Amino acid sequence: MVIILEQIEILQDLLQYRISNEMFYNESLISVRNPEARQVFTQLRDDEMRAIVSLQQKIDRLQSSEGIISKLFPLRPRI
């Protein structure tokens, strides 16, 4: 259970990092006029968006499995 919580925290930190990267690329797209540079920033942004979706799905899976594991292996013994 503790390991899963640590994994979730690490993934959430990584998710925030990826979101800030995506925001940077979006802001850069506003000011960049060079078409080739815009294409690079667009590709980087799209890559970050895919990574964000993947991380969110992993976090959701870990959080949902948390409940199942705690039901199967409760911390307190049943009386």
PyMOL Python script that loads the backbone (N, CA, C, O; Angstrom):
from pymol import cmd

cmd.read_pdbstr("""\
ATOM      1  N   MET A   1       0.828  -1.189   0.000  1.00  0.00           N
ATOM      2  CA  MET A   1       0.000   0.000   0.000  1.00  0.00           C
ATOM      3  C   MET A   1       0.874   1.255   0.000  1.00  0.00           C
ATOM      4  O   MET A   1       0.610   2.198  -0.745  1.00  0.00           O
ATOM      5  N   VAL A   2       1.904   1.263   0.829  1.00  0.00           N
ATOM      6  CA  VAL A   2       2.795   2.418   0.903  1.00  0.00           C
ATOM      7  C   VAL A   2       3.544   2.598  -0.412  1.00  0.00           C
ATOM      8  O   VAL A   2       3.739   3.720  -0.878  1.00  0.00           O
ATOM      9  N   ILE A   3       3.956   1.490  -1.000  1.00  0.00           N
ATOM     10  CA  ILE A   3       4.675   1.556  -2.273  1.00  0.00           C
ATOM     11  C   ILE A   3       3.784   2.158  -3.344  1.00  0.00           C
ATOM     12  O   ILE A   3       4.241   2.974  -4.144  1.00  0.00           O
ATOM     13  N   ILE A   4       2.531   1.769  -3.369  1.00  0.00           N
ATOM     14  CA  ILE A   4       1.600   2.310  -4.358  1.00  0.00           C
ATOM     15  C   ILE A   4       1.425   3.804  -4.147  1.00  0.00           C
ATOM     16  O   ILE A   4       1.396   4.562  -5.116  1.00  0.00           O
ATOM     17  N   LEU A   5       1.306   4.243  -2.897  1.00  0.00           N
ATOM     18  CA  LEU A   5       1.159   5.670  -2.619  1.00  0.00           C
ATOM     19  C   LEU A   5       2.393   6.442  -3.069  1.00  0.00           C
ATOM     20  O   LEU A   5       2.271   7.540  -3.611  1.00  0.00           O
ATOM     21  N   GLU A   6       3.577   5.882  -2.849  1.00  0.00           N
ATOM     22  CA  GLU A   6       4.803   6.536  -3.304  1.00  0.00           C
ATOM     23  C   GLU A   6       4.839   6.613  -4.825  1.00  0.00           C
ATOM     24  O   GLU A   6       5.250   7.628  -5.388  1.00  0.00           O
ATOM     25  N   GLN A   7       4.412   5.547  -5.490  1.00  0.00           N
ATOM     26  CA  GLN A   7       4.366   5.558  -6.950  1.00  0.00           C
ATOM     27  C   GLN A   7       3.408   6.629  -7.443  1.00  0.00           C
ATOM     28  O   GLN A   7       3.711   7.348  -8.395  1.00  0.00           O
ATOM     29  N   ILE A   8       2.265   6.738  -6.806  1.00  0.00           N
ATOM     30  CA  ILE A   8       1.279   7.741  -7.202  1.00  0.00           C
ATOM     31  C   ILE A   8       1.852   9.140  -7.028  1.00  0.00           C
ATOM     32  O   ILE A   8       1.683   9.990  -7.901  1.00  0.00           O
ATOM     33  N   GLU A   9       2.525   9.388  -5.916  1.00  0.00           N
ATOM     34  CA  GLU A   9       3.118  10.708  -5.679  1.00  0.00           C
ATOM     35  C   GLU A   9       4.180  11.037  -6.728  1.00  0.00           C
ATOM     36  O   GLU A   9       4.246  12.165  -7.215  1.00  0.00           O
ATOM     37  N   ILE A  10       5.000  10.066  -7.069  1.00  0.00           N
ATOM     38  CA  ILE A  10       6.027  10.279  -8.093  1.00  0.00           C
ATOM     39  C   ILE A  10       5.373  10.575  -9.436  1.00  0.00           C
ATOM     40  O   ILE A  10       5.785  11.497 -10.139  1.00  0.00           O
ATOM     41  N   LEU A  11       4.361   9.800  -9.791  1.00  0.00           N
ATOM     42  CA  LEU A  11       3.671  10.020 -11.062  1.00  0.00           C
ATOM     43  C   LEU A  11       2.960  11.368 -11.083  1.00  0.00           C
ATOM     44  O   LEU A  11       2.916  12.021 -12.125  1.00  0.00           O
ATOM     45  N   GLN A  12       2.404  11.794  -9.954  1.00  0.00           N
ATOM     46  CA  GLN A  12       1.748  13.102  -9.897  1.00  0.00           C
ATOM     47  C   GLN A  12       2.761  14.234 -10.063  1.00  0.00           C
ATOM     48  O   GLN A  12       2.468  15.237 -10.713  1.00  0.00           O
ATOM     49  N   ASP A  13       3.943  14.080  -9.482  1.00  0.00           N
ATOM     50  CA  ASP A  13       5.000  15.079  -9.687  1.00  0.00           C
ATOM     51  C   ASP A  13       5.405  15.138 -11.153  1.00  0.00           C
ATOM     52  O   ASP A  13       5.567  16.218 -11.721  1.00  0.00           O
ATOM     53  N   LEU A  14       5.566  13.975 -11.754  1.00  0.00           N
ATOM     54  CA  LEU A  14       5.915  13.913 -13.169  1.00  0.00           C
ATOM     55  C   LEU A  14       4.804  14.517 -14.023  1.00  0.00           C
ATOM     56  O   LEU A  14       5.080  15.199 -15.011  1.00  0.00           O
ATOM     57  N   LEU A  15       3.568  14.271 -13.651  1.00  0.00           N
ATOM     58  CA  LEU A  15       2.428  14.837 -14.370  1.00  0.00           C
ATOM     59  C   LEU A  15       2.471  16.364 -14.332  1.00  0.00           C
ATOM     60  O   LEU A  15       2.259  17.013 -15.357  1.00  0.00           O
ATOM     61  N   GLN A  16       2.742  16.940 -13.167  1.00  0.00           N
ATOM     62  CA  GLN A  16       2.836  18.400 -13.053  1.00  0.00           C
ATOM     63  C   GLN A  16       3.973  18.948 -13.912  1.00  0.00           C
ATOM     64  O   GLN A  16       3.837  20.006 -14.526  1.00  0.00           O
ATOM     65  N   TYR A  17       5.079  18.236 -13.953  1.00  0.00           N
ATOM     66  CA  TYR A  17       6.208  18.636 -14.793  1.00  0.00           C
ATOM     67  C   TYR A  17       5.805  18.633 -16.268  1.00  0.00           C
ATOM     68  O   TYR A  17       6.106  19.572 -17.004  1.00  0.00           O
ATOM     69  N   ARG A  18       5.126  17.574 -16.688  1.00  0.00           N
ATOM     70  CA  ARG A  18       4.689  17.475 -18.086  1.00  0.00           C
ATOM     71  C   ARG A  18       3.680  18.573 -18.434  1.00  0.00           C
ATOM     72  O   ARG A  18       3.716  19.127 -19.533  1.00  0.00           O
ATOM     73  N   ILE A  19       2.791  18.881 -17.507  1.00  0.00           N
ATOM     74  CA  ILE A  19       1.802  19.937 -17.740  1.00  0.00           C
ATOM     75  C   ILE A  19       2.498  21.288 -17.896  1.00  0.00           C
ATOM     76  O   ILE A  19       2.130  22.078 -18.764  1.00  0.00           O
ATOM     77  N   SER A  20       3.494  21.554 -17.066  1.00  0.00           N
ATOM     78  CA  SER A  20       4.217  22.826 -17.191  1.00  0.00           C
ATOM     79  C   SER A  20       4.976  22.893 -18.515  1.00  0.00           C
ATOM     80  O   SER A  20       5.075  23.963 -19.115  1.00  0.00           O
ATOM     81  N   ASN A  21       5.511  21.761 -18.978  1.00  0.00           N
ATOM     82  CA  ASN A  21       6.155  21.726 -20.295  1.00  0.00           C
ATOM     83  C   ASN A  21       5.153  22.046 -21.394  1.00  0.00           C
ATOM     84  O   ASN A  21       5.442  22.831 -22.296  1.00  0.00           O
ATOM     85  N   GLU A  22       3.984  21.442 -21.317  1.00  0.00           N
ATOM     86  CA  GLU A  22       2.957  21.696 -22.330  1.00  0.00           C
ATOM     87  C   GLU A  22       2.570  23.172 -22.347  1.00  0.00           C
ATOM     88  O   GLU A  22       2.406  23.762 -23.415  1.00  0.00           O
ATOM     89  N   MET A  23       2.425  23.762 -21.174  1.00  0.00           N
ATOM     90  CA  MET A  23       2.081  25.182 -21.096  1.00  0.00           C
ATOM     91  C   MET A  23       3.181  26.039 -21.729  1.00  0.00           C
ATOM     92  O   MET A  23       2.888  27.007 -22.430  1.00  0.00           O
ATOM     93  N   PHE A  24       4.433  25.685 -21.484  1.00  0.00           N
ATOM     94  CA  PHE A  24       5.545  26.417 -22.086  1.00  0.00           C
ATOM     95  C   PHE A  24       5.476  26.339 -23.612  1.00  0.00           C
ATOM     96  O   PHE A  24       5.631  27.351 -24.295  1.00  0.00           O
ATOM     97  N   TYR A  25       5.246  25.150 -24.140  1.00  0.00           N
ATOM     98  CA  TYR A  25       5.178  24.993 -25.595  1.00  0.00           C
ATOM     99  C   TYR A  25       3.999  25.767 -26.175  1.00  0.00           C
ATOM    100  O   TYR A  25       4.124  26.365 -27.244  1.00  0.00           O
ATOM    101  N   ASN A  26       2.869  25.766 -25.495  1.00  0.00           N
ATOM    102  CA  ASN A  26       1.717  26.537 -25.964  1.00  0.00           C
ATOM    103  C   ASN A  26       2.022  28.030 -25.975  1.00  0.00           C
ATOM    104  O   ASN A  26       1.692  28.726 -26.936  1.00  0.00           O
ATOM    105  N   GLU A  27       2.651  28.523 -24.912  1.00  0.00           N
ATOM    106  CA  GLU A  27       3.009  29.943 -24.852  1.00  0.00           C
ATOM    107  C   GLU A  27       4.028  30.290 -25.929  1.00  0.00           C
ATOM    108  O   GLU A  27       3.973  31.375 -26.506  1.00  0.00           O
ATOM    109  N   SER A  28       4.939  29.394 -26.199  1.00  0.00           N
ATOM    110  CA  SER A  28       5.946  29.628 -27.231  1.00  0.00           C
ATOM    111  C   SER A  28       5.309  29.687 -28.611  1.00  0.00           C
ATOM    112  O   SER A  28       5.743  30.459 -29.466  1.00  0.00           O
ATOM    113  N   LEU A  29       4.296  28.886 -28.826  1.00  0.00           N
ATOM    114  CA  LEU A  29       3.610  28.893 -30.123  1.00  0.00           C
ATOM    115  C   LEU A  29       2.977  30.242 -30.421  1.00  0.00           C
ATOM    116  O   LEU A  29       2.858  30.630 -31.583  1.00  0.00           O
ATOM    117  N   ILE A  30       2.573  30.951 -29.391  1.00  0.00           N
ATOM    118  CA  ILE A  30       1.942  32.256 -29.581  1.00  0.00           C
ATOM    119  C   ILE A  30       2.940  33.264 -30.142  1.00  0.00           C
ATOM    120  O   ILE A  30       2.589  34.069 -31.005  1.00  0.00           O
ATOM    121  N   SER A  31       4.171  33.227 -29.661  1.00  0.00           N
ATOM    122  CA  SER A  31       5.149  34.249 -30.044  1.00  0.00           C
ATOM    123  C   SER A  31       6.048  33.857 -31.220  1.00  0.00           C
ATOM    124  O   SER A  31       6.653  34.731 -31.841  1.00  0.00           O
ATOM    125  N   VAL A  32       6.146  32.586 -31.532  1.00  0.00           N
ATOM    126  CA  VAL A  32       7.049  32.137 -32.600  1.00  0.00           C
ATOM    127  C   VAL A  32       6.381  32.333 -33.954  1.00  0.00           C
ATOM    128  O   VAL A  32       5.232  31.944 -34.162  1.00  0.00           O
ATOM    129  N   ARG A  33       7.129  32.947 -34.871  1.00  0.00           N
ATOM    130  CA  ARG A  33       6.600  33.192 -36.222  1.00  0.00           C
ATOM    131  C   ARG A  33       7.188  32.236 -37.262  1.00  0.00           C
ATOM    132  O   ARG A  33       6.561  31.971 -38.287  1.00  0.00           O
ATOM    133  N   ASN A  34       8.364  31.731 -37.005  1.00  0.00           N
ATOM    134  CA  ASN A  34       9.033  30.837 -37.940  1.00  0.00           C
ATOM    135  C   ASN A  34       8.227  29.543 -38.050  1.00  0.00           C
ATOM    136  O   ASN A  34       8.007  28.868 -37.044  1.00  0.00           O
ATOM    137  N   PRO A  35       7.779  29.183 -39.275  1.00  0.00           N
ATOM    138  CA  PRO A  35       6.945  27.982 -39.445  1.00  0.00           C
ATOM    139  C   PRO A  35       7.627  26.686 -38.992  1.00  0.00           C
ATOM    140  O   PRO A  35       6.973  25.809 -38.428  1.00  0.00           O
ATOM    141  N   GLU A  36       8.924  26.565 -39.234  1.00  0.00           N
ATOM    142  CA  GLU A  36       9.624  25.349 -38.817  1.00  0.00           C
ATOM    143  C   GLU A  36       9.708  25.263 -37.294  1.00  0.00           C
ATOM    144  O   GLU A  36       9.544  24.188 -36.717  1.00  0.00           O
ATOM    145  N   ALA A  37       9.962  26.385 -36.656  1.00  0.00           N
ATOM    146  CA  ALA A  37      10.016  26.402 -35.189  1.00  0.00           C
ATOM    147  C   ALA A  37       8.632  26.115 -34.607  1.00  0.00           C
ATOM    148  O   ALA A  37       8.505  25.402 -33.612  1.00  0.00           O
ATOM    149  N   ARG A  38       7.595  26.676 -35.238  1.00  0.00           N
ATOM    150  CA  ARG A  38       6.227  26.406 -34.783  1.00  0.00           C
ATOM    151  C   ARG A  38       5.913  24.916 -34.882  1.00  0.00           C
ATOM    152  O   ARG A  38       5.271  24.343 -34.002  1.00  0.00           O
ATOM    153  N   GLN A  39       6.373  24.303 -35.961  1.00  0.00           N
ATOM    154  CA  GLN A  39       6.137  22.873 -36.145  1.00  0.00           C
ATOM    155  C   GLN A  39       6.835  22.065 -35.043  1.00  0.00           C
ATOM    156  O   GLN A  39       6.278  21.094 -34.532  1.00  0.00           O
ATOM    157  N   VAL A  40       8.044  22.471 -34.688  1.00  0.00           N
ATOM    158  CA  VAL A  40       8.779  21.779 -33.619  1.00  0.00           C
ATOM    159  C   VAL A  40       8.033  21.921 -32.295  1.00  0.00           C
ATOM    160  O   VAL A  40       7.836  20.935 -31.585  1.00  0.00           O
ATOM    161  N   PHE A  41       7.615  23.154 -31.959  1.00  0.00           N
ATOM    162  CA  PHE A  41       6.890  23.369 -30.707  1.00  0.00           C
ATOM    163  C   PHE A  41       5.548  22.637 -30.700  1.00  0.00           C
ATOM    164  O   PHE A  41       5.115  22.134 -29.663  1.00  0.00           O
ATOM    165  N   THR A  42       4.898  22.580 -31.848  1.00  0.00           N
ATOM    166  CA  THR A  42       3.628  21.856 -31.937  1.00  0.00           C
ATOM    167  C   THR A  42       3.843  20.366 -31.682  1.00  0.00           C
ATOM    168  O   THR A  42       3.073  19.738 -30.955  1.00  0.00           O
ATOM    169  N   GLN A  43       4.883  19.810 -32.275  1.00  0.00           N
ATOM    170  CA  GLN A  43       5.184  18.390 -32.070  1.00  0.00           C
ATOM    171  C   GLN A  43       5.535  18.105 -30.610  1.00  0.00           C
ATOM    172  O   GLN A  43       5.082  17.116 -30.035  1.00  0.00           O
ATOM    173  N   LEU A  44       6.343  18.978 -30.021  1.00  0.00           N
ATOM    174  CA  LEU A  44       6.708  18.804 -28.611  1.00  0.00           C
ATOM    175  C   LEU A  44       5.476  18.892 -27.715  1.00  0.00           C
ATOM    176  O   LEU A  44       5.324  18.109 -26.778  1.00  0.00           O
ATOM    177  N   ARG A  45       4.598  19.849 -28.007  1.00  0.00           N
ATOM    178  CA  ARG A  45       3.369  19.988 -27.226  1.00  0.00           C
ATOM    179  C   ARG A  45       2.501  18.745 -27.352  1.00  0.00           C
ATOM    180  O   ARG A  45       1.972  18.244 -26.359  1.00  0.00           O
ATOM    181  N   ASP A  46       2.356  18.249 -28.576  1.00  0.00           N
ATOM    182  CA  ASP A  46       1.534  17.057 -28.792  1.00  0.00           C
ATOM    183  C   ASP A  46       2.122  15.837 -28.075  1.00  0.00           C
ATOM    184  O   ASP A  46       1.385  15.014 -27.533  1.00  0.00           O
ATOM    185  N   ASP A  47       3.447  15.730 -28.079  1.00  0.00           N
ATOM    186  CA  ASP A  47       4.103  14.636 -27.345  1.00  0.00           C
ATOM    187  C   ASP A  47       3.814  14.740 -25.853  1.00  0.00           C
ATOM    188  O   ASP A  47       3.538  13.736 -25.196  1.00  0.00           O
ATOM    189  N   GLU A  48       3.878  15.959 -25.323  1.00  0.00           N
ATOM    190  CA  GLU A  48       3.584  16.167 -23.899  1.00  0.00           C
ATOM    191  C   GLU A  48       2.129  15.818 -23.597  1.00  0.00           C
ATOM    192  O   GLU A  48       1.835  15.221 -22.561  1.00  0.00           O
ATOM    193  N   MET A  49       1.224  16.185 -24.492  1.00  0.00           N
ATOM    194  CA  MET A  49      -0.197  15.886 -24.273  1.00  0.00           C
ATOM    195  C   MET A  49      -0.427  14.379 -24.207  1.00  0.00           C
ATOM    196  O   MET A  49      -1.192  13.902 -23.368  1.00  0.00           O
ATOM    197  N   ARG A  50       0.231  13.632 -25.087  1.00  0.00           N
ATOM    198  CA  ARG A  50       0.098  12.170 -25.051  1.00  0.00           C
ATOM    199  C   ARG A  50       0.671  11.608 -23.749  1.00  0.00           C
ATOM    200  O   ARG A  50       0.097  10.696 -23.154  1.00  0.00           O
ATOM    201  N   ALA A  51       1.793  12.150 -23.319  1.00  0.00           N
ATOM    202  CA  ALA A  51       2.404  11.696 -22.065  1.00  0.00           C
ATOM    203  C   ALA A  51       1.506  12.023 -20.876  1.00  0.00           C
ATOM    204  O   ALA A  51       1.411  11.235 -19.936  1.00  0.00           O
ATOM    205  N   ILE A  52       0.852  13.175 -20.913  1.00  0.00           N
ATOM    206  CA  ILE A  52      -0.056  13.583 -19.833  1.00  0.00           C
ATOM    207  C   ILE A  52      -1.224  12.614 -19.729  1.00  0.00           C
ATOM    208  O   ILE A  52      -1.579  12.174 -18.636  1.00  0.00           O
ATOM    209  N   VAL A  53      -1.813  12.287 -20.858  1.00  0.00           N
ATOM    210  CA  VAL A  53      -2.940  11.353 -20.860  1.00  0.00           C
ATOM    211  C   VAL A  53      -2.502   9.994 -20.317  1.00  0.00           C
ATOM    212  O   VAL A  53      -3.205   9.383 -19.512  1.00  0.00           O
ATOM    213  N   SER A  54      -1.347   9.530 -20.757  1.00  0.00           N
ATOM    214  CA  SER A  54      -0.832   8.239 -20.295  1.00  0.00           C
ATOM    215  C   SER A  54      -0.579   8.249 -18.789  1.00  0.00           C
ATOM    216  O   SER A  54      -0.940   7.298 -18.095  1.00  0.00           O
ATOM    217  N   LEU A  55       0.032   9.306 -18.283  1.00  0.00           N
ATOM    218  CA  LEU A  55       0.288   9.408 -16.844  1.00  0.00           C
ATOM    219  C   LEU A  55      -1.007   9.455 -16.045  1.00  0.00           C
ATOM    220  O   LEU A  55      -1.124   8.815 -15.000  1.00  0.00           O
ATOM    221  N   GLN A  56      -1.982  10.217 -16.543  1.00  0.00           N
ATOM    222  CA  GLN A  56      -3.266  10.289 -15.845  1.00  0.00           C
ATOM    223  C   GLN A  56      -3.925   8.918 -15.773  1.00  0.00           C
ATOM    224  O   GLN A  56      -4.512   8.559 -14.753  1.00  0.00           O
ATOM    225  N   GLN A  57      -3.827   8.156 -16.851  1.00  0.00           N
ATOM    226  CA  GLN A  57      -4.403   6.812 -16.855  1.00  0.00           C
ATOM    227  C   GLN A  57      -3.679   5.899 -15.866  1.00  0.00           C
ATOM    228  O   GLN A  57      -4.319   5.113 -15.167  1.00  0.00           O
ATOM    229  N   LYS A  58      -2.358   5.997 -15.802  1.00  0.00           N
ATOM    230  CA  LYS A  58      -1.593   5.182 -14.847  1.00  0.00           C
ATOM    231  C   LYS A  58      -1.960   5.538 -13.415  1.00  0.00           C
ATOM    232  O   LYS A  58      -2.133   4.656 -12.574  1.00  0.00           O
ATOM    233  N   ILE A  59      -2.077   6.828 -13.142  1.00  0.00           N
ATOM    234  CA  ILE A  59      -2.450   7.274 -11.795  1.00  0.00           C
ATOM    235  C   ILE A  59      -3.840   6.761 -11.443  1.00  0.00           C
ATOM    236  O   ILE A  59      -4.064   6.269 -10.337  1.00  0.00           O
ATOM    237  N   ASP A  60      -4.765   6.876 -12.379  1.00  0.00           N
ATOM    238  CA  ASP A  60      -6.134   6.390 -12.138  1.00  0.00           C
ATOM    239  C   ASP A  60      -6.146   4.894 -11.849  1.00  0.00           C
ATOM    240  O   ASP A  60      -6.847   4.439 -10.945  1.00  0.00           O
ATOM    241  N   ARG A  61      -5.368   4.124 -12.617  1.00  0.00           N
ATOM    242  CA  ARG A  61      -5.311   2.672 -12.391  1.00  0.00           C
ATOM    243  C   ARG A  61      -4.748   2.352 -11.013  1.00  0.00           C
ATOM    244  O   ARG A  61      -5.276   1.494 -10.305  1.00  0.00           O
ATOM    245  N   LEU A  62      -3.685   3.035 -10.638  1.00  0.00           N
ATOM    246  CA  LEU A  62      -3.088   2.785  -9.321  1.00  0.00           C
ATOM    247  C   LEU A  62      -4.044   3.168  -8.199  1.00  0.00           C
ATOM    248  O   LEU A  62      -4.149   2.458  -7.199  1.00  0.00           O
ATOM    249  N   GLN A  63      -4.739   4.288  -8.363  1.00  0.00           N
ATOM    250  CA  GLN A  63      -5.666   4.724  -7.324  1.00  0.00           C
ATOM    251  C   GLN A  63      -6.858   3.787  -7.218  1.00  0.00           C
ATOM    252  O   GLN A  63      -7.345   3.529  -6.118  1.00  0.00           O
ATOM    253  N   SER A  64      -7.330   3.279  -8.339  1.00  0.00           N
ATOM    254  CA  SER A  64      -8.476   2.369  -8.279  1.00  0.00           C
ATOM    255  C   SER A  64      -8.058   1.001  -7.735  1.00  0.00           C
ATOM    256  O   SER A  64      -8.844   0.339  -7.058  1.00  0.00           O
ATOM    257  N   SER A  65      -6.838   0.580  -8.023  1.00  0.00           N
ATOM    258  CA  SER A  65      -6.379  -0.712  -7.508  1.00  0.00           C
ATOM    259  C   SER A  65      -6.084  -0.635  -6.021  1.00  0.00           C
ATOM    260  O   SER A  65      -6.070  -1.655  -5.332  1.00  0.00           O
ATOM    261  N   GLU A  66      -5.849   0.565  -5.528  1.00  0.00           N
ATOM    262  CA  GLU A  66      -5.606   0.758  -4.108  1.00  0.00           C
ATOM    263  C   GLU A  66      -6.766   0.216  -3.282  1.00  0.00           C
ATOM    264  O   GLU A  66      -6.559  -0.458  -2.273  1.00  0.00           O
ATOM    265  N   GLY A  67      -7.972   0.511  -3.711  1.00  0.00           N
ATOM    266  CA  GLY A  67      -9.152   0.057  -2.987  1.00  0.00           C
ATOM    267  C   GLY A  67      -9.303  -1.452  -3.016  1.00  0.00           C
ATOM    268  O   GLY A  67      -9.682  -2.055  -2.011  1.00  0.00           O
ATOM    269  N   ILE A  68      -9.018  -2.061  -4.132  1.00  0.00           N
ATOM    270  CA  ILE A  68      -9.150  -3.505  -4.278  1.00  0.00           C
ATOM    271  C   ILE A  68      -8.158  -4.223  -3.363  1.00  0.00           C
ATOM    272  O   ILE A  68      -8.523  -5.171  -2.668  1.00  0.00           O
ATOM    273  N   ILE A  69      -6.926  -3.776  -3.366  1.00  0.00           N
ATOM    274  CA  ILE A  69      -5.895  -4.420  -2.547  1.00  0.00           C
ATOM    275  C   ILE A  69      -6.221  -4.289  -1.069  1.00  0.00           C
ATOM    276  O   ILE A  69      -6.071  -5.245  -0.309  1.00  0.00           O
ATOM    277  N   SER A  70      -6.664  -3.114  -0.665  1.00  0.00           N
ATOM    278  CA  SER A  70      -6.969  -2.934   0.759  1.00  0.00           C
ATOM    279  C   SER A  70      -8.169  -3.776   1.181  1.00  0.00           C
ATOM    280  O   SER A  70      -8.287  -4.135   2.353  1.00  0.00           O
ATOM    281  N   LYS A  71      -9.056  -4.095   0.247  1.00  0.00           N
ATOM    282  CA  LYS A  71     -10.187  -4.972   0.574  1.00  0.00           C
ATOM    283  C   LYS A  71      -9.726  -6.427   0.693  1.00  0.00           C
ATOM    284  O   LYS A  71     -10.203  -7.168   1.553  1.00  0.00           O
ATOM    285  N   LEU A  72      -8.804  -6.824  -0.167  1.00  0.00           N
ATOM    286  CA  LEU A  72      -8.308  -8.198  -0.138  1.00  0.00           C
ATOM    287  C   LEU A  72      -7.355  -8.443   1.027  1.00  0.00           C
ATOM    288  O   LEU A  72      -7.375  -9.507   1.646  1.00  0.00           O
ATOM    289  N   PHE A  73      -6.524  -7.453   1.318  1.00  0.00           N
ATOM    290  CA  PHE A  73      -5.522  -7.575   2.379  1.00  0.00           C
ATOM    291  C   PHE A  73      -5.649  -6.407   3.350  1.00  0.00           C
ATOM    292  O   PHE A  73      -4.839  -5.481   3.314  1.00  0.00           O
ATOM    293  N   PRO A  74      -6.644  -6.442   4.203  1.00  0.00           N
ATOM    294  CA  PRO A  74      -6.823  -5.322   5.135  1.00  0.00           C
ATOM    295  C   PRO A  74      -5.666  -5.232   6.125  1.00  0.00           C
ATOM    296  O   PRO A  74      -5.038  -6.234   6.469  1.00  0.00           O
ATOM    297  N   LEU A  75      -5.402  -4.009   6.571  1.00  0.00           N
ATOM    298  CA  LEU A  75      -4.319  -3.809   7.533  1.00  0.00           C
ATOM    299  C   LEU A  75      -4.671  -4.392   8.892  1.00  0.00           C
ATOM    300  O   LEU A  75      -3.799  -4.890   9.604  1.00  0.00           O
ATOM    301  N   ARG A  76      -5.937  -4.329   9.250  1.00  0.00           N
ATOM    302  CA  ARG A  76      -6.381  -4.896  10.526  1.00  0.00           C
ATOM    303  C   ARG A  76      -6.986  -6.271  10.278  1.00  0.00           C
ATOM    304  O   ARG A  76      -7.759  -6.445   9.336  1.00  0.00           O
ATOM    305  N   PRO A  77      -6.651  -7.233  11.096  1.00  0.00           N
ATOM    306  CA  PRO A  77      -7.236  -8.573  10.903  1.00  0.00           C
ATOM    307  C   PRO A  77      -8.733  -8.556  11.202  1.00  0.00           C
ATOM    308  O   PRO A  77      -9.207  -7.838  12.083  1.00  0.00           O
ATOM    309  N   ARG A  78      -9.451  -9.362  10.448  1.00  0.00           N
ATOM    310  CA  ARG A  78     -10.896  -9.485  10.680  1.00  0.00           C
ATOM    311  C   ARG A  78     -11.147 -10.308  11.928  1.00  0.00           C
ATOM    312  O   ARG A  78     -10.443 -11.283  12.192  1.00  0.00           O
ATOM    313  N   ILE A  79     -12.141  -9.918  12.683  1.00  0.00           N
ATOM    314  CA  ILE A  79     -12.462 -10.635  13.930  1.00  0.00           C
ATOM    315  C   ILE A  79     -13.754 -11.401  13.767  1.00  0.00           C
ATOM    316  O   ILE A  79     -14.198 -12.070  14.701  1.00  0.00           O
TER     317      ILE A  79
END
""", "prot")
cmd.dss("prot")
cmd.show_as("cartoon", "prot")
cmd.util.cbc("prot")
cmd.orient("prot")
